[in-house]
Amino acid sequence: MTTSSIDKKTFIGVIGLGIMGSSFASNLLLQSYDVHVHNRTKKKARPL
């Protein structure tokens, strides 16, 4: 068997941007991960 040289990109999703979710998403963004977020209101997602 041979190994593939295709680069896989990791996508991380965060649902809920309360105290824990926003901290989690912020730290992932600082480490250059692609982060997709969802929250009931857009207001909490604006700082990210």
Beta strands, then each sheet from edge to edge (+ up, - down):
strand 1: 11-15
strand 2: 34-38
sheet 1: 1+ 2+
end
